[in-house]
């Protein structure tokens, strides 16, 4: 039975990296795939992330998050399954 996991992080290598967290977040999905665990990573919609997102599909739109509209996107970038919170 495959386990589905949502990983939430502020950075993911090679799209956004300020320290070691980005490296770990990027390395985790392929490592867990060997154990039949599917990982989707939720990251903020920083410009490099949005620019790299392939086949982005809007999963949900928010009318008001802290005074402005936002959307939740799903796609792939850098070989990873991503969910991106685009809240400019």
Secondary structure as UniProt FT lines:
FT   STRAND          3..8
FT   TURN            13..15
FT   HELIX           20..33
FT   TURN            34..36
FT   STRAND          37..44
FT   HELIX           47..52
FT   STRAND          54..65
FT   TURN            66..67
FT   STRAND          68..77
FT   TURN            78..79
FT   STRAND          80..86
//
